[in-house]
Amino acid sequence: MERLLLPPMRILITGAAGMLGFDLVAIAPAHTSALSRDQLDITDEQAVRDAIARIQPDVVINCAAWTDVDGAEGAFDDALEVNGRGAGLVAGAAAAAGAWTVHVSSDYVFDGSKASAYVESDAVGPISAYGRSKLAGEEAVAAAAPDAHTIVRSSWLFGVGGPCFPKTIVKLASEREVLRVVDDQVGCPTYTGDLAVALLELAASRVPGVVHVAAGDSCSWFEFATAIVAAAGESCTVEPCATSEFPRPARRPANSVLVTERGPEVPALPSWRQGLEAFMATGVVTA
């Protein structure tokens, strides 16, 4: 991946060792500072303030997050500490230093009951502990940096820099003759390589408030899995099933499709099929 050409600005990326952070670091301008969780715990208020004072960024892109959706059900306070309080600490320290915050949020802030795609002004209503922690983060960022933030909701992230659905499906398809995948949850599988570009563009343009940035079309997990198996050249059969057949600790929204109502100020991403093609082209899984 090539570094993105942007107007001169100092960028700080938190959570830089995660899946999204990995792709951000790969294309960010050379003068970007990138801190992993080991280098900066965003729940440590003094450490956050010290890092921002030292680096003096113009923009902070916060990718640090608790991402264990099912684990959050039994550890809500821990998830909330990172996704809620930690997000607010980053935004508050950035605002105090005169920096803009780009904060990454989730489709899980919605309950999934809407019959059509969700837009930014739709009412939120998370149905999982993880979703509640991400909504708390949105609220904390908006309160801590009311005039200096972009909250970016995305959907069904996958990428080369961490565990993700395509990697899991390719592995299982190489081991099994049949895979059963839920067909009653729909979303926008979003390649982190595409989302990373959009985040840097938003860091430069400083679009205020909440924006939806996800792949340009939608599918079910079953449809996504079918395309992954085909792209990997596996002979495994993929069959549809209902969510009720595979109960998990955390409820998932049935509808996670995100679109923007804010027009051309919000970057448009390629389709999930294009994202999957780019992902497979990296060679991170054997095709």
FENKAQUI-V872959 format. One record per backbone hydrogen bond with DSSP energy under -1.0 kcal/mol. CO is the residue of the C=O (numbers start at 1). NH is the residue of the N-H. Records with the same first field share a line. If there is no record, write none. Layout:
# FENKAQUI-V872959
CO->NH, NH
This chain:
# FENKAQUI-V872959
10->58, 59
11->33
12->61
13->35
14->63
15->18
18->22
19->23
20->24
21->25
22->26
23->27
24->28
27->4
29->32
33->13
35->16
36->40
41->44
44->48
45->49
46->50
47->51
48->52
49->53
50->54
51->55
52->56
58->100
59->12
60->102
61->14
62->104
67->69
68->72
70->73
75->79
76->80
77->81
78->82
79->83
80->84, 85
81->86
84->88
85->89
86->90
87->91
88->92
89->93
90->94
91->95
92->96
93->97
94->99
95->98
100->60
101->150
102->62
103->152
106->109
107->110
109->125
118->259
119->122
128->132
129->133
130->134
131->135
132->136
133->137
134->138
135->139
136->140
137->141
138->142
139->143
140->144
141->145
145->148
148->101
149->209
150->103
151->211
152->105
153->213
154->107
156->190
158->192
164->168
165->169
166->170
167->171
168->172
169->173
170->174
172->175, 176
177->237
179->239
181->241
182->222
185->221
186->256
187->219
190->158
191->194, 195
192->196
194->198
195->199
196->200
197->201
198->202
199->203
200->204
201->205
202->206
209->151
211->153
219->187
220->224
221->225
222->226
223->227
224->228
225->229
226->230
227->231
228->232
229->234
230->233
237->179
239->181
241->183
242->245
243->246
254->186
257->118
263->266
270->216
271->275
272->276
273->277
274->278
275->279
276->280
277->281
279->282
280->283
